[in-house]
Every structure is written in C-alpha cells, then in structure tokens.
Amino acid sequence: MLIEECPIIGVNVRVWLFWSYLRRPRLSRFLVGCIPVAVLNVFQFLKLYSSWGDMSELIINGYFTVLYFNLVLRTSFLVINRRKFETFFEGVAAEYALLEKNDDIRPVLERYTRRGRMLSISNLWLGAFISACFVTYPLFVPGRGLPYGVTIPGVDVLATPTYQLVFVLQVYLTFPACCMYIPFTSFYATCTLFALVQIAALKQRLGRLGRHSGTVATTGHSPSALFAELKECLKYHKQIIQYVHDLNSLVTHLCLLEFLSFGMMLCALLFLLSISNQLAQMIMIGSYIFMILSQMFAFYWHANEVLEQSLGIGDAIYNGAWPDFEEPIRKRLILIIARAQRPMVIKVGNVYPMTLEMFQKLLNVSYSYFTLLRRVYN
C-alpha cells in the first residue's frame, strides 16, 4: 500500500506530496510555496522589530510572525527529515494493511479512520476559513492595512501600487502557508489515533489469549501453542512502544516550540482582547485565540488518550483467562503487566508528558500572566 493510499493518513500525505515536501522535491513547487512564505516571515520579523510604539499592532504582528515562523520551522523540519517521515508513513501503511485483514479489529480501525479523516478535512476547512478572515480583516478597518505587517527595506508598502501588489501577494501566500501549518497537526492527531488502534488490537489479542484454535484454557490446551501466542503479543507490544517512540521523535521538539511560543501569544491576545474597543478587532482576536486553543488541544488530547489506553493493557490481561494458565505462562504475563504500568507517552521537548493536565497548566500560566499584564496596564 502506498502511503498516499493509506486512508488514515492519506489526506495529510497528499497535501505534502502536492507541495513536494515528501519524496523527491520539485524546485518549482518551492519557488511558488515554501520559499516565498519563508521570505514573508523575514519581512514580518523586520516589521516586528520596528513596531514598538502601538501595543495593539505589536501583539498582532507578533502573533502572525510567530505563527509563520512556526509553520516555516515545521516545513523545514519535514523537508530535512523527509526520509525519516517517509519510513514512518510506510510503516503505518504496512501495518494498516495487516490490521485491515483482521475481521475482529476492522470495526475499530474503520471507526478511527473515519475520525482521523474527518479531523484532517475539518482542520483544512477551519484553516481555510480562518485564513480568509486573516486576509479580509484589513478591508474592515479604517486606513490602509495589510493582512500581515511587513517591512521591506527601502520600500513604502502602503504606497500605490506597492500596497496593492503586496496585498495580493499576501492573499496568495496564505494558501501555501495554510498547507504548511495545518497538515502537521492533523498528521500528529491521525498517527496517535492509529496508535490507539494498535493498542486496541493488542488488548483484544491479550484478552483472548489461549482461546484460539478451538481450545479453551480449562480444557488443557497446548502450553507450547499458548507460549508462542504470548510471544507474538510481546513482540506486538514492543512494536507499538517503538511506534510511539518514533512518533515522539518527530513531534517532540516542535511541541516544545509551540508550548513556549503559543502560551506566550495566548496571554498577549487575551490582554489585547481585554483592552480592545473595536468589534471587528475583537472578533478577529477571538478567532486567533480559538485557533491557538484548537491546535494545542488537538496535540494534548490525543497524546493523553495514548497514555491512558496504554495503561489499560494490564487490565486486558487481568480480565482474561490467566487463572487457568500454567505457572510459567502466568509469570510472563506478570512481566507484561509490569511493563504496561510504564505508559507510552509523547513528551514536550522529551521532558514533560503531553497530557490534559499539562494543557490545563499551560492555560493556568497564560491566564496568570494575563492578569499580571492587566494589573500593570491599569
């Protein structure tokens, strides 16, 4: 199965293949996509450096600068580690094809696949809608303004016809920028969903241990057959652990960047929302905050699901037919239960586990700094 044909990851992979971020790159796609967006981000940093007068302008420019820097960094990481991502996707496609042949686990696989595809497609539509808000917002405020504040040395970007040309160019670049940012979050979410499928398959195999080949534990089934079956479960458990480890290596450092940057930007946007008196600006700030929260929540919620479901592997063994097994088999089952007590985790910068508790702490810290800013401002 080709990686773009794998249903659970196909939506995001096809977007990356279109822009040549995977497989052999096409220079023409970079010339009209990634490179212009990276150049735009440089001009955004120049604007941010020169806009220290107006607090509102500083925060909004800072938000877009950090957002575009994040998507450029995501794409750069993807392109630099292209082969690593391709190998990971090939493993997902191969395992998906095997699970699809299992009649017992297929309903779970199809349910998570539908959820993953719906999540990927809805993220793209949400990104398109919010991006449309980004580029249309300047049309509803007095005076001339660009969707993204930029400073081009030696050029007055608000003078005709430069203003019109830069505006149209920024509208165009919003599309490849959206395709650089959104699929990475969707890739993370769908891959964690696939980890949940594998964990469910392992739980099912462990729960039915000793009941294959028409035998029941109480009827004196072959210890050698049961041992071979247990060995396969051990290998599959190790395979899932390696899968989560590989996924963590692909996202952990970028999650650390988002943890630091978007926590800070959430605090700043809340502060700007509290002092704003323009309805259009308040609506736009609300959309910015929603985008930050939705993307961050997608990371932490799915990581938390993997952690909790991996802890349930021990319960699947305990609820099985282990009292009827021979003592050597029971001892090996205890080893699996002991290993399952150390959950599979995806970490922020390989330091802090990504859980809903961690997400709550991030919100609490952001709100604490927001109240401090309000108090200082007043």
Secondary structure, DSSP 8 states (H G I E B T S, - for coil): --GGG-TTTHHHHHHHHHTT-SSS--HHHHHHTHHHHHHHHHHHHHHHHH--S-HHHHHHHHHHHHHHHHHHHHHHHHHHTHHHHHHHHHHHHHHHHHHHT-TTTHHHHHHHHHHHHHHHHHHHHHHHHHHHHHHHGGGGSSS---SS----TT--TTSTTHHHHHHHHHHHHHHHHHHHHHHHHHHHHHHHHHHHHHHHHHHHHHHTTT--TT--GGG---HHHHHHHHHHHHHHHHHHHHHHHHHHHHHHHHHHHHHHHHHHHHHHHHHHHHH---HHHHHHHHHHHHHHHHHHHHHHHHHHHHHHHHHTHHHHHHTTTGGGS-HHHHHHHHHHHHHHTS----EETTTEE--HHHHHHHHHHHHHHHHHHHHHH-
